[in-house]
Amino acid sequence: EKHCGSTKLWLPDGTFLPHDQSPMLEVLRTGVPTRNVEVFIERPDGSRLPVMVNFAALKNAQGEITGAITSFVDITDRKRNESVLRDMNEQLLLSAIREQRLAEQNEERFRMLANNIPQLAWIADAGTDGQVHWFNQNWYDYTGTTLEQMQGQGWHAVHHPDHAERVINKFAHHVQENLDWEDTFPLRRKDGEYRWFLSRMNVIRDESGKAVRIFGTNTDVTERRRAESNLALLAAVSQDLAVLASEDGVMPTLGARIAAHFHLSLCVFAEIDEAAERVVVTQDWHRDDVPGVVGEYRLAEYVSEDFRRALRSGEVLVVGDTATDPRTDPEKYAALRVRSIVCVPLVRDGQWRFLLSFHHSEAHEWREDEIEMMRELTARIWTRVERLRAEEQLRRYAAKLSEADRRKDEFLAVLSHELRNPLAAVSNAVQLLGMQKQEDPFHRQARTLIARQVQQLTRLVDDLLDVSRITAGKIQLRPERLAVNDIMQHAVETARPLIEKRRHELTLSLSPRPIWLYADATRLEQVVVNLLTNAAKYADEGAHIWLSTEQEADACVLRVRDTGIGISPELLPHIFDLFTQAERSLDRSLGGMGIGLALVKQIIALHGGTIAASSVLGRGSEFVVRLPVPAIEGPLLPSADQEMAEPTGRSLRVLLVDDNVEAIQAMAMVLENSGHQVQMAHTGPDGLKAVLDYEPNVVLLDIGLPGMDGYEVAKQIRQHAVFDHVVLVAVTGYGQEADRETSLKGGFNHHFVKPVDFGNVQLLLESVAEKVQKPSRRYKKTKPK
């Protein structure tokens, strides 16, 4: 980047090379080196620098790819020199032609120059119909023709039939109009092979500007085009492989593309089982006139021992003609309409595992660049296939784990339920024994012991049942508006007997400012009791325990800290896992099954909160719980010593929009009884129309509406400035912090979670009523168009 200022790459033909298809990323993905790739790097000023790049993977001792090494060779000078040399050659010839017109004595010099340039060159008279009267020696050497065969329009014969008409017509037009031209097309070599040439034609003019000659050159660009085509194929294949969902799609997805590139009649994807002496062709691509070969075959039928040794060593097997190659059985391959083959093996852990083979129905002399491309394609395909297989295996493992987890949850649930029946019988028997009027101390002590252990076992069963319910998603919270400090006091009273029994000191530091939550009181108390009892159990007698509450931004923070034994670093990351316990004495005198903290974390998560633990071994632990605080503060439900606030008497226009007719009818009745004017709508479009017609002060808007969801209704309402004062309240069953943020960003003022408490609604309406100016209006009573 210091040299170039950019990492944008372009192919020599001007095609942009995306970053995710760059040769560097391919090397990092496959580990296969890429050599002598010509690309252009774009500079910040838009100019492009030609470079020759080489990439090789860096691997550790285990063979894993850890990086890549790249070399860039600036070939600007080489390209410039080639261009300059070509231009010089052409200019020399042009100069020679001009001199030829001025003096015939330069004819010998001109022919010497023309015959020593690497291009195929020719000359035609200007203003004719394209008849060429001179070719250089390179033309004759390449085409294997003579001047008699080529002069006039005889040169048409060396053009490829697919391009001849286009090229001849274009040539004739430019000759007649005396115009320079440039084009690319194939020309037939004397051995019958067609190679691609860049053809340039220049009009030679005299001093007066009159066209007198036409001079042309043809530069062989076959290798460059092949390199560009190969790079384009690799990029396309890599893109197809990236989105391949299953290995079954390899040939359906890639077969036709690969076959078209190499002009194949058959392409085979096979797995090898040497122990069973078989090759299994799982997929193939074949031309319509060639039979498919999917199936199972004996290795010995098609793979000789020589072939097997070569393939097992990872060597690419190349057969140009099965009819003459002594290593093949002509009859077997003829039955499959196969005459030439390239087999690329994949060897893993010293075993020949897979095979990708490429076939022609005719004899074919495979080029080295074709073989190298097939090797590269095989490496990329197998890399993707192995990844897909690993991903599928992980999915199967995940499914098995999920099933095992489900069965575990079912077992816990059944166990918890089944244990309750004998526990109830024992508990009843203990209570019956306690009804005896006369009981000696020995029996009283035994009965008390049994009762205490039954109570302990019942608590453990309750914990098991709670875990199974939460994991199975069957537990239902009963949220209500509650004061956090009240819950803390109740939890302390529940945990106090154990704390006092172990002679601990408990310090409470509760927020002086009330913190109101929307939570399940029983479950929240269960969380705090569990944290306090854990602190009491895992501390030596006489330890210190702290319980504190405070509000930080939109979160209520609960902290339980102790000076107990602490948690080891190895255990701390797993402290909330099910059945995880700290080391205890052999008598297990502290009790428990490692369920409590797992249950605590799940209950907190159900409330949209988080819990974290920190500890230093031997110096105690701290647990921090964070719970979301609703946007509207204050006791929205009456407490035991507080009555529901009376309506202020200010009437508001309230619009209820919900497709649950019965639910909003009940809410409407309550609101009307409080003196408000209420209208209802049951679809998104009806709700939007009601806003325009009714001009409400407050809209309680369900999110999941038919016809148009609540977010869209709110968006359209907010598009009209005349309704800026309208208070929009999102009503939904989703209460996570992300859901609340979505509502606020969508134009809502508040977010209520179903079931909606009327106390919450009443406080909101009273707040809105105080801001409404009566009797004047803040806006003209005109409806938006």
C-alpha positions in Angstrom: 0.0 0.0 0.0 3.0 2.3 0.6 4.0 1.8 -3.0 0.5 1.7 -4.6 -1.8 3.4 -2.1 -4.6 0.9 -2.8 -5.6 -2.8 -2.8 -8.1 -2.5 -5.7 -7.3 -5.2 -8.3 -8.2 -5.3 -12.0 -7.7 -8.1 -14.6 -5.8 -7.3 -17.7 -9.0 -7.1 -19.7 -10.3 -4.3 -17.5 -12.6 -6.4 -15.3 -12.7 -5.4 -11.6 -11.5 -8.2 -9.3 -13.6 -8.2 -6.1 -11.7 -8.4 -2.8 -13.4 -11.7 -1.9 -12.2 -13.3 -5.2 -8.6 -12.1 -5.0 -5.8 -14.6 -5.4 -4.6 -13.9 -1.8 -7.9 -15.0 -0.3 -8.0 -18.1 -2.5 -4.6 -19.1 -1.2 -5.7 -18.5 2.4 -8.8 -20.6 1.8 -7.2 -23.5 0.0 -3.5 -23.4 0.7 -2.7 -23.9 -3.0 0.0 -21.4 -4.2 -0.8 -19.1 -7.1 2.0 -18.1 -9.4 2.7 -15.5 -12.0 -0.7 -13.9 -12.1 -0.8 -10.6 -14.0 -3.1 -8.0 -12.5 -3.4 -4.2 -12.3 -3.4 -2.4 -8.9 -5.4 0.9 -8.9 -3.6 3.9 -7.5 -5.5 6.6 -5.5 -5.3 8.9 -8.6 -7.1 6.3 -10.7 -4.0 5.1 -12.6 -3.3 1.4 -12.7 0.0 -0.3 -12.0 0.7 -3.6 -13.8 2.2 -6.2 -11.5 3.1 -9.9 -11.6 2.0 -11.5 -8.3 2.9 -14.8 -6.5 1.1 -16.1 -3.4 2.0 -18.9 -1.1 0.4 -20.1 2.1 2.3 -20.1 5.4 1.6 -23.2 7.5 2.4 -24.3 11.1 3.8 -27.7 12.1 0.3 -29.2 12.0 -0.2 -28.1 8.4 -2.7 -25.4 9.4 -2.7 -22.2 7.3 -1.5 -19.3 9.5 -1.0 -16.7 6.8 0.3 -16.1 3.4 3.4 -14.6 1.7 3.0 -12.4 -1.3 5.4 -11.0 -3.8 4.6 -8.2 -6.2 6.9 -7.5 -9.2 6.3 -4.2 -10.9 6.2 -5.0 -14.6 5.5 -1.4 -15.8 8.8 -1.2 -17.5 8.3 -4.6 -19.2 4.9 -3.6 -20.4 6.2 -0.3 -21.5 9.1 -1.8 -23.2 6.8 -4.3 -25.0 4.5 -1.5 -26.1 7.5 0.6 -27.1 9.0 -2.2 -28.9 5.8 -3.0 -30.7 5.3 0.6 -31.6 8.9 0.9 -32.7 8.5 -2.1 -34.9 5.4 -0.7 -36.4 6.9 2.7 -36.8 9.9 1.3 -38.4 7.8 -0.6 -40.8 5.6 2.5 -41.4 8.8 4.5 -42.0 10.1 1.8 -44.3 6.8 1.8 -46.3 7.0 5.6 -46.7 10.6 5.2 -47.8 9.5 2.5 -50.2 7.2 4.9 -51.9 10.0 7.5 -52.1 12.8 5.2 -53.1 12.6 1.6 -54.2 16.1 1.0 -53.1 14.8 0.7 -49.5 12.8 -2.4 -50.4 15.4 -4.8 -49.1 15.7 -3.0 -45.8 11.9 -2.9 -45.3 11.6 -6.6 -45.9 14.4 -7.4 -43.5 12.7 -5.3 -40.8 9.3 -6.8 -41.4 10.6 -10.3 -41.4 12.3 -9.8 -38.0 9.4 -8.6 -35.9 7.6 -11.2 -33.8 4.2 -10.3 -35.1 2.5 -11.6 -38.3 2.5 -8.6 -40.7 0.9 -7.7 -44.0 0.4 -4.9 -46.4 -2.6 -4.0 -48.6 -3.3 -1.1 -51.0 -5.5 1.6 -49.7 -9.0 2.2 -51.2 -9.4 -1.4 -52.4 -11.8 -4.1 -51.3 -9.3 -5.6 -48.8 -6.9 -7.4 -51.2 -3.6 -8.0 -49.4 -0.5 -8.2 -51.6 2.3 -8.8 -49.1 2.9 -10.9 -45.9 6.0 -11.3 -43.8 7.8 -14.6 -43.3 6.2 -15.1 -39.8 2.8 -15.2 -41.5 3.9 -18.0 -43.8 5.6 -19.9 -41.0 2.5 -19.7 -38.8 -0.2 -20.5 -41.4 1.9 -22.9 -43.5 0.7 -21.0 -46.7 2.3 -19.3 -49.7 1.9 -15.8 -51.1 -0.1 -17.3 -54.0 -2.6 -18.9 -51.6 -2.9 -15.7 -49.4 -2.8 -12.8 -51.8 -6.0 -11.0 -52.8 -8.7 -12.5 -50.5 -7.0 -15.8 -49.9 -6.2 -14.9 -46.3 -9.9 -15.4 -45.5 -9.3 -19.1 -45.3 -7.2 -18.9 -42.1 -10.0 -17.3 -40.1 -12.2 -19.3 -37.8 -15.7 -20.0 -39.3 -17.3 -18.5 -36.2 -15.5 -15.2 -36.6 -14.7 -14.9 -40.3 -17.8 -13.1 -41.5 -17.6 -10.4 -38.8 -13.9 -9.8 -39.2 -13.9 -9.7 -43.0 -16.8 -7.3 -43.1 -15.2 -5.0 -40.5 -11.9 -5.1 -42.4 -13.6 -4.2 -45.7 -15.4 -1.3 -44.1 -12.2 0.2 -42.5 -10.2 -0.3 -45.7 -12.8 1.4 -47.8 -13.1 4.3 -45.3 -9.3 4.4 -44.8 -9.7 4.0 -41.0 -7.4 2.5 -38.4 -8.8 -0.5 -36.5 -8.1 -3.0 -33.7 -9.8 -6.3 -33.1 -9.2 -9.7 -31.5 -10.0 -13.0 -33.2 -8.5 -16.6 -33.8 -6.3 -17.6 -36.7 -5.6 -21.2 -37.8 -2.1 -22.5 -37.4 -0.6 -24.9 -39.9 -1.3 -27.8 -37.6 -5.0 -26.9 -37.5 -5.0 -25.3 -34.0 -6.6 -21.9 -33.7 -4.8 -19.3 -31.7 -6.0 -15.8 -30.7 -4.4 -12.7 -32.1 -4.7 -8.9 -31.4 -4.9 -7.4 -34.9 -4.0 -3.8 -35.6 -4.4 -2.0 -38.9 -2.8 1.4 -39.7 -3.4 3.6 -42.7 -0.2 5.0 -44.3 -0.6 8.5 -45.8 1.6 10.6 -47.9 2.7 14.2 -47.3 -0.7 15.5 -48.5 -2.6 13.2 -46.1 -3.8 10.8 -48.9 -4.0 7.1 -47.9 -1.5 5.1 -49.9 -1.0 1.9 -48.0 -2.5 -0.2 -45.2 -0.1 -1.9 -42.8 -1.3 -4.5 -40.3 0.2 -6.7 -37.6 -1.2 -9.7 -35.6 0.1 -10.3 -32.1 -0.4 -13.7 -30.5 -2.4 -13.2 -27.2 -3.5 -16.8 -26.7 -1.6 -17.3 -23.5 -2.9 -14.0 -22.1 -6.5 -14.9 -22.9 -6.1 -18.4 -21.4 -4.7 -16.9 -18.2 -7.6 -14.4 -18.0 -10.1 -17.1 -18.7 -8.6 -19.4 -16.1 -8.7 -16.6 -13.5 -12.3 -15.9 -14.3 -13.2 -19.5 -14.0 -11.6 -19.8 -10.6 -13.4 -16.7 -9.4 -16.8 -18.0 -10.6 -16.2 -21.5 -9.1 -15.1 -20.0 -5.8 -18.3 -17.9 -5.8 -20.5 -20.9 -6.5 -18.7 -23.0 -3.9 -19.2 -20.3 -1.3 -23.0 -20.6 -1.5 -23.1 -24.3 -2.0 -25.3 -25.8 0.7 -24.7 -29.5 0.1 -22.0 -31.6 -1.5 -24.7 -33.2 -3.6 -24.8 -29.9 -5.6 -21.2 -30.0 -6.8 -21.8 -31.3 -10.3 -25.2 -29.7 -10.8 -23.7 -26.4 -9.8 -20.2 -26.5 -11.3 -20.3 -29.3 -13.9 -21.6 -27.3 -16.9 -19.3 -24.4 -16.2 -16.1 -26.5 -15.9 -17.1 -28.6 -19.0 -17.6 -25.5 -21.1 -14.2 -24.2 -20.1 -12.3 -27.4 -21.0 -14.8 -28.5 -23.8 -15.4 -31.7 -21.8 -17.8 -34.5 -22.6 -17.9 -35.9 -19.1 -16.8 -34.8 -15.6 -16.8 -37.3 -12.7 -16.9 -36.8 -8.9 -16.0 -40.1 -7.1 -15.0 -41.5 -3.7 -12.4 -44.3 -3.4 -12.5 -47.3 -1.0 -9.3 -49.2 -1.6 -10.0 -51.6 1.2 -13.2 -52.7 -0.5 -11.6 -52.4 -4.0 -14.3 -50.1 -5.3 -14.8 -46.6 -6.7 -18.2 -44.9 -6.2 -19.1 -42.2 -8.6 -21.6 -40.1 -6.6 -22.1 -37.3 -9.1 -21.3 -36.6 -12.7 -21.9 -34.1 -15.5 -22.2 -35.5 -19.0 -23.0 -34.2 -22.5 -26.4 -35.3 -23.8 -24.8 -37.7 -26.3 -22.6 -39.3 -23.6 -23.9 -41.8 -21.0 -23.7 -41.0 -17.3 -21.5 -43.1 -15.1 -23.0 -42.6 -11.6 -22.6 -45.9 -9.8 -20.2 -48.3 -8.1 -17.3 -50.0 -9.9 -14.5 -52.3 -9.1 -11.2 -50.5 -9.0 -9.4 -53.2 -11.0 -11.8 -52.7 -13.9 -10.7 -49.2 -14.8 -7.6 -48.6 -12.6 -4.5 -50.6 -13.4 -1.8 -51.2 -10.7 0.4 -48.5 -12.4 -2.5 -46.1 -12.3 -3.2 -46.9 -8.7 0.4 -46.3 -7.5 0.5 -43.0 -9.3 -2.9 -41.8 -7.9 -2.1 -43.0 -4.4 1.0 -40.8 -4.4 -1.1 -37.8 -5.4 0.2 -37.7 -9.0 -2.2 -36.4 -11.7 -2.9 -39.1 -14.2 -3.0 -37.9 -17.9 -4.2 -40.0 -20.8 -4.3 -38.4 -24.2 -5.8 -41.4 -26.0 -7.3 -44.5 -24.3 -7.2 -46.3 -27.6 -3.4 -46.3 -27.8 -2.2 -45.8 -24.2 -0.9 -49.2 -23.0 -2.1 -48.5 -19.4 -5.8 -48.5 -20.4 -8.4 -51.0 -21.6 -9.7 -49.5 -24.9 -12.9 -51.5 -24.9 -14.1 -50.5 -21.4 -13.4 -46.9 -22.0 -15.0 -47.0 -25.5 -18.2 -48.3 -23.9 -18.3 -45.1 -21.8 -17.4 -43.0 -24.9 -14.2 -41.8 -23.2 -11.0 -41.3 -25.3 -8.9 -38.9 -23.2 -8.7 -38.5 -19.4 -7.2 -36.3 -16.7 -7.6 -37.8 -13.1 -6.8 -35.6 -10.2 -6.7 -37.6 -6.9 -7.0 -36.3 -3.3 -4.9 -38.1 -0.7 -5.6 -37.7 3.0 -3.5 -39.2 5.8 -1.6 -41.3 3.3 -4.8 -42.8 1.7 -6.3 -42.1 -1.7 -9.8 -40.9 -0.7 -11.3 -39.0 -3.6 -11.1 -38.4 -7.4 -12.1 -35.7 -9.8 -11.7 -36.7 -13.4 -12.1 -34.8 -16.7 -12.9 -36.6 -20.0 -13.0 -36.0 -23.7 -14.9 -38.2 -26.1 -12.1 -37.7 -28.6 -8.3 -38.0 -28.3 -6.9 -34.8 -26.9 -3.4 -33.5 -26.1 -3.8 -32.0 -22.7 -1.9 -28.7 -22.2 0.1 -28.1 -19.1 -2.0 -25.0 -18.1 -5.2 -27.2 -18.4 -3.8 -29.8 -16.1 -2.7 -27.2 -13.6 -6.1 -25.6 -13.6 -7.8 -29.0 -13.0 -5.5 -29.6 -10.1 -6.5 -26.2 -8.7 -10.2 -26.8 -9.2 -10.0 -30.2 -7.5 -8.3 -28.6 -4.4 -10.9 -25.9 -4.1 -13.8 -28.3 -4.6 -12.6 -30.9 -2.1 -11.8 -28.2 0.4 -15.4 -27.0 0.2 -16.8 -30.6 0.3 -14.8 -31.4 3.4 -16.0 -28.3 5.1 -19.6 -29.1 4.2 -19.2 -32.6 5.6 -17.7 -31.2 8.8 -20.6 -28.7 9.1 -23.1 -31.5 8.5 -21.4 -33.6 11.2 -21.6 -30.7 13.6 -25.3 -30.3 12.8 -25.9 -34.0 13.6 -23.9 -33.7 16.8 -25.9 -30.6 17.8 -29.2 -32.5 17.0 -28.1 -35.4 19.2 -27.1 -33.0 22.0 -30.4 -31.2 21.7 -32.3 -34.5 21.9 -30.2 -35.6 24.9 -30.9 -32.2 26.6 -34.6 -32.6 25.8 -34.7 -36.1 27.3 -32.8 -34.8 30.4 -35.4 -32.1 30.9 -38.2 -34.6 30.5 -36.5 -36.8 33.1 -36.1 -34.0 35.5 -39.7 -32.9 35.1 -41.0 -36.5 35.6 -38.7 -37.1 38.6 -39.8 -33.9 40.2 -43.4 -34.8 39.8 -43.0 -38.4 40.9 -41.1 -37.4 44.0 -44.0 -35.3 45.3 -46.3 -38.2 46.0 -44.0 -40.0 48.5 -43.0 -36.6 50.0 -46.6 -35.8 50.6 -47.2 -39.1 52.3 -44.2 -38.7 54.6 -45.1 -35.1 55.3 -48.6 -36.1 56.3 -47.3 -38.9 58.5 -45.0 -36.5 60.3 -47.9 -34.1 60.9 -50.0 -36.9 62.2 -47.3 -37.8 64.7 -47.1 -34.2 65.8 -50.8 -34.3 66.8 -50.2 -36.8 69.6 -50.7 -35.2 73.0 -48.0 -37.1 74.6 -44.6 -37.5 72.9 -41.4 -38.5 74.5 -38.2 -36.5 73.7 -36.7 -39.2 71.6 -39.7 -39.4 69.2 -40.0 -35.6 69.1 -36.4 -35.3 68.1 -36.8 -37.9 65.4 -40.0 -36.3 64.1 -38.4 -32.9 64.0 -35.4 -34.4 62.0 -37.8 -36.0 59.5 -39.8 -32.9 59.1 -36.7 -30.8 58.5 -35.3 -33.2 55.9 -38.7 -33.5 54.2 -38.8 -29.7 53.9 -35.2 -29.7 52.5 -36.1 -32.4 50.0 -39.2 -30.5 49.0 -37.2 -27.4 48.3 -34.7 -29.4 46.1 -37.6 -30.9 44.2 -39.1 -27.5 43.6 -35.7 -26.3 42.3 -35.5 -29.3 39.9 -39.0 -28.6 38.7 -38.3 -24.9 38.1 -35.2 -25.7 36.1 -37.1 -28.2 33.9 -39.9 -25.8 33.4 -37.7 -22.9 32.4 -35.5 -24.9 30.1 -38.6 -26.3 28.4 -40.0 -22.8 28.1 -43.1 -23.7 30.1 -42.7 -21.3 33.0 -44.9 -18.2 33.0 -44.0 -15.1 34.9 -46.7 -13.2 36.7 -45.2 -9.7 36.4 -46.5 -6.7 38.3 -45.4 -3.3 39.3 -43.4 -3.7 42.5 -41.0 -1.8 44.8 -37.6 -3.4 44.8 -36.8 -2.6 48.4 -40.0 -4.5 49.5 -38.8 -7.6 47.8 -35.4 -7.2 49.4 -37.0 -7.0 52.9 -39.1 -10.1 52.2 -36.0 -12.1 51.0 -34.0 -11.1 54.0 -36.7 -12.3 56.3 -36.8 -15.7 54.5 -33.0 -16.1 54.6 -32.5 -14.6 58.1 -32.8 -17.9 60.0 -29.8 -19.5 58.2 -27.8 -16.2 58.5 -28.4 -16.0 62.2 -27.8 -19.7 62.7 -24.3 -19.3 61.2 -23.7 -16.1 63.2 -23.2 -13.9 60.1 -23.4 -10.2 60.0 -25.8 -8.8 57.4 -25.6 -5.2 56.2 -28.4 -3.7 54.1 -27.8 -0.7 51.8 -31.0 -0.1 50.0 -31.7 2.7 47.6 -33.2 5.7 49.5 -35.1 6.5 46.3 -37.8 4.0 45.4 -37.0 1.7 42.4 -40.0 0.3 40.6 -39.9 -2.8 38.4 -42.3 -4.8 36.3 -41.4 -8.2 37.6 -42.7 -11.5 39.1 -42.4 -10.8 42.9 -42.2 -14.5 43.9 -39.5 -15.2 41.4 -37.5 -12.1 42.2 -37.6 -12.9 45.9 -36.5 -16.5 45.0 -33.4 -15.0 43.3 -32.4 -12.9 46.2 -33.1 -15.6 48.8 -30.9 -18.0 46.8 -28.0 -15.5 46.6 -28.3 -14.8 50.3 -28.4 -18.4 51.4 -25.5 -19.3 49.2 -23.5 -16.5 50.8 -24.5 -17.8 54.2 -23.7 -21.5 53.4 -20.3 -20.9 51.7 -18.8 -18.8 54.5 -17.2 -19.7 57.8 -19.3 -18.7 60.8 -19.2 -15.0 61.7 -18.7 -13.8 58.1 -20.0 -10.5 56.7 -22.8 -10.3 54.0 -23.8 -7.2 52.2 -27.1 -6.6 50.2 -27.5 -3.4 48.3 -29.8 -1.9 45.6 -29.4 1.2 43.5 -30.5 2.5 40.1 -28.0 3.1 37.3 -29.5 4.8 34.3 -32.4 2.5 33.2 -31.2 -0.5 35.2 -31.8 -1.6 38.8 -28.6 -3.1 40.2 -28.7 -5.6 43.1 -25.5 -6.7 44.7 -24.9 -9.6 47.2 -21.3 -9.7 48.5 -19.7 -11.9 51.2 -16.4 -12.6 52.9 -16.8 -16.4 52.4 -14.6 -19.0 50.9 -14.8 -17.5 47.4 -14.9 -19.4 44.0 -11.9 -20.9 42.3 -10.8 -19.5 38.9 -11.5 -22.8 37.3 -15.1 -22.9 38.6 -16.0 -19.3 38.1 -16.8 -19.4 34.3 -19.2 -22.4 35.0 -20.8 -21.1 38.2 -24.2 -20.7 36.5 -24.1 -24.1 34.8 -26.6 -26.7 36.0 -25.3 -29.1 38.7 -22.1 -27.0 39.2 -20.9 -26.9 42.8 -17.9 -25.7 44.8 -15.8 -28.2 46.6 -17.4 -29.3 49.9 -16.7 -31.6 52.8 -17.3 -35.3 52.3 -20.4 -35.1 54.6 -22.1 -32.6 52.2 -23.3 -30.8 55.2 -24.2 -27.7 53.3 -26.7 -29.5 51.0 -27.8 -28.6 47.5 -27.5 -30.1 44.1 -25.9 -27.3 42.1 -29.3 -26.1 40.7 -29.8 -22.8 42.5 -27.5 -20.4 40.5 -28.5 -22.0 37.2 -32.1 -21.3 38.2 -31.3 -17.8 39.3 -29.6 -17.0 35.9 -32.6 -18.3 34.0 -35.2 -16.3 36.1 -33.1 -13.2 35.6 -32.9 -13.8 31.8 -36.7 -14.2 31.7 -37.0 -10.7 33.2 -34.7 -9.3 30.5 -31.8 -8.9 33.0 -28.3 -10.2 33.5 -26.3 -11.6 36.4 -22.5 -11.7 36.8 -20.2 -13.2 39.4 -16.7 -12.2 40.6 -14.6 -13.7 43.2 -11.1 -14.0 44.8 -10.5 -17.5 46.3 -10.5 -17.2 50.0 -11.7 -13.6 50.1 -15.4 -13.9 49.2 -17.6 -13.4 46.2 -19.9 -10.8 44.7 -23.0 -11.4 42.5 -24.4 -8.4 40.5 -27.9 -8.5 39.1 -29.1 -5.9 36.6 -32.9 -5.6 35.8 -34.5 -3.2 33.3 -36.4 -0.3 34.9 -39.6 0.7 33.0 -39.7 4.1 31.4 -42.6 5.3 33.6 -41.6 5.5 37.2 -43.7 5.3 40.3 -46.1 2.8 41.9 -48.5 2.0 39.1 -50.4 -0.5 41.2 -51.6 0.3 44.7 -49.5 -1.1 47.5 -51.0 -2.7 50.7 -51.3 0.7 52.4 -52.0 2.9 49.3 -55.2 3.2 47.4 -55.4 3.7 43.6 -55.1 7.4 42.7 -58.4 8.9 41.9 -59.0 10.3 38.3 -58.1 14.0 38.0 -61.4 14.7 36.2 -59.7 15.9 33.1 -61.2 14.0 30.1 -59.0 12.9 27.3 -59.8 11.5 23.9 -58.3 8.0 23.9 -58.1 5.7 20.8 -57.6 1.9 21.4 -56.3 0.0 18.4 -56.1 -3.8 18.8 -57.5 -6.8 16.9 -58.4 -8.5 20.2 -61.9 -7.1 20.5 -62.7 -8.4 23.9 -59.5 -7.1 25.4 -59.9 -3.5 24.3 -63.7 -3.5 25.1 -62.8 -4.2 28.7 -60.1 -1.5 28.7 -62.6 0.9 27.0 -65.1 0.3 29.8 -62.6 1.1 32.5 -61.4 4.2 30.7 -64.9 5.5 30.1 -65.7 4.9 33.7 -62.8 7.1 34.6 -64.3 9.9 32.5 -62.4 9.6 29.3 -63.8 9.6 25.7 -62.9 6.3 24.0 -63.0 5.1 20.4 -61.8 1.7 19.2 -60.4 0.2 15.9 -59.3 -3.3 15.1 -57.0 -3.1 12.0 -54.0 -0.9 11.1 -55.8 1.0 8.3 -58.9 1.5 10.5 -56.7 2.8 13.3 -55.0 5.3 11.0 -58.3 6.5 9.7 -59.6 6.9 13.3 -56.6 9.0 14.2 -57.3 11.4 11.3 -61.0 11.6 12.1 -61.0 11.5 15.9 -57.8 13.5 16.6 -57.1 11.7 19.9 -54.8 12.8 22.7 -53.5 9.3 23.4 -53.4 6.2 21.2 -52.8 2.7 22.7 -51.6 0.9 19.6 -51.1 -2.8 19.2 -48.0 -3.8 17.2 -49.3 -7.0 15.6 -52.3 -5.6 13.6 -53.8 -7.0 10.5 -53.6 -4.9 7.3 -50.8 -2.7 8.6 -48.6 -3.3 11.7 -48.4 -0.8 14.5 -45.0 0.4 13.5 -46.2 1.5 10.1 -49.3 3.2 11.6 -47.1 5.1 14.0 -44.8 6.1 11.1 -47.6 7.5 9.0 -49.1 9.4 12.0 -45.7 11.0 12.7 -45.5 12.2 9.1 -48.2 14.8 9.9 -46.9 17.6 12.1 -50.4 18.3 13.2 -50.3 15.2 15.3 -46.9 15.8 17.0 -48.7 16.3 20.3 -50.4 12.9 20.2 -49.0 10.4 22.7 -48.4 7.0 21.1 -48.2 4.0 23.3 -46.9 0.7 21.8 -48.8 -2.3 23.2 -47.0 -5.7 22.7 -46.1 -9.0 24.2 -42.4 -8.4 23.8 -40.7 -6.6 26.6 -37.0 -6.9 26.0 -34.8 -3.7 26.0 -34.3 -4.0 22.2 -38.1 -4.1 21.7 -38.5 -0.9 23.7 -35.8 0.8 21.7 -37.5 -0.2 18.5 -40.7 1.3 19.6 -39.1 4.6 20.7 -37.2 4.8 17.4 -40.4 4.1 15.5 -42.2 7.2 16.9 -43.8 5.8 20.0 -43.6 7.7 23.3 -44.1 4.7 25.6 -43.9 0.9 25.5 -46.3 -1.2 27.5 -46.0 -5.0 27.7 -49.2 -7.2 27.7 -51.1 -7.7 29.9 -51.3 -3.9 30.4 -52.0 -2.8 34.0 -54.7 -0.1 34.2 -52.7 1.6 37.0 -49.9 2.1 34.5 -52.4 3.5 31.9 -54.1 5.8 34.5 -50.9 7.4 35.6 -49.9 8.0 32.0 -53.3 9.6 31.2 -53.1 11.8 34.3 -49.6 13.0 33.1 -50.9 13.7 29.6 -54.1 15.5 31.0 -51.9 18.0 33.0 -50.2 19.1 29.8 -53.3 19.5 27.7 -54.4 23.2 27.5 -58.1 23.7 27.8 -60.2 25.0 26.3 -57.9 26.4 23.6 -56.2 24.1 21.0 -52.5 24.3 20.1 -53.2 23.7 16.4 -55.9 24.5 13.9 -58.5 21.8 13.5 -57.7 20.8 10.0 -57.1 17.3 8.9 -54.0 16.4 6.9 -54.6 15.5 3.3 
